[in-house]
Amino acid sequence: MVADEGAVDLELDRAHSARMYDYFLGGTTNFPADREGAGRAMAAFPAAMVAARANRQFMHRSVRHLTRLGMRQFLDVGTGIPTSPNLHEIAQETAPGARVVYTDNDPIVLAHARALLHSSPEGRTAYAQGDARDPQAVLKTPELHDTLDLGEPVALSLIALLHFIPGDRTAHDIVEHFKEALPSGSTLTISHVTPDFDPETIARVIQSYVASGTPTQARTRAEFTRFFDGWELLDPGVTVTHRWRPDAAHDIYQVTDAEAACYAAVARKP
Ligand SMILES: C[S@@+](CC[C@H](N)C(=O)[O-])C[C@H]1O[C@@H](n2cnc3c(N)ncnc32)[C@H](O)[C@@H]1O
């Protein structure tokens, strides 16, 4: 189901992070203002496309791993413009009955959400327009309740989302709110831009996003790790996106930590 099918203002005159990310991934759902914004980001951080792809591949591997560990319910907040394979396609490869709820606050994602709804017949997917800064509202959406059982473990993913929520109290409070709402056995997957490997470059790219109208904040390893407080990190713990359970050892050497520029981890609620 798609929530709110009314007309939406896509704000094509300004760069949006979802459409810039789509451009970095080689997608076609982006407009001149987004490509200008992406160009400014790439002038500051030439590896932006490498970082976006390493992040997306982390999503693929983490979902595959969680599905193999038995997770069957997924809540993906900050989904982005559909880019196949989407999360449900990966999960349903291993577990056709997997149920997935997607949510994002960008109207362009809502406009393209139908691509997220082609579930396997055994499973189910839903899209709910929602703002991660209001976790209570996201957790109350009818699409979520019709699709997921919050009494059973849920794999929550906040992938390449939280750097768009500046302010340490805000971002950490939001994550805590989601964590509290989920039962034991649930998991939390996060990836996040970090300044740790090349502070000057990351400061410049953050500045380019802020100048395009997107508040953005990179976080250090300690700030990133704090999102998982009280939960048990799954092997290999906190690492850089391309190093998180790579498919082949060789893959690690294709990208440097400074190019990937994002921490990644998955943890389980005790
Ligand atoms: C870089 S994309 C990541 C997409 C996807 N999670 C991935 O990693 O492939 C970030 C997404 O977060 C969304 N986003 C940013 N702030 C948000 C908020 N406050 N609530 C919900 N979504 C948000 C953007 O619209 C965008 O689609």
The ligand as an ORCA input file, in Angstrom:
! r2SCAN-3c Opt
* xyz 0 1
  C      21.722      8.329      1.011
  S      20.053      7.807      0.897
  C      20.185      6.136      1.482
  C      19.195      5.185      0.851
  C      19.283      3.742      1.319
  N      19.041      3.636      2.751
  C      20.627      3.145      1.009
  O      21.512      3.197      1.888
  O      20.834      2.661     -0.109
  C      19.349      8.619      2.325
  C      17.840      8.569      2.355
  O      17.394      9.042      3.632
  C      16.243      9.817      3.436
  N      16.062     10.716      4.574
  C      16.816     11.784      4.938
  N      16.316     12.350      6.049
  C      15.224     11.614      6.401
  C      14.284     11.685      7.467
  N      14.364     12.648      8.391
  N      13.303     10.759      7.520
  C      13.209      9.782      6.582
  N      14.068      9.660      5.557
  C      15.066     10.557      5.454
  C      16.498     10.560      2.134
  O      15.299     11.028      1.551
  C      17.173      9.464      1.312
  O      16.237      8.725      0.577
*
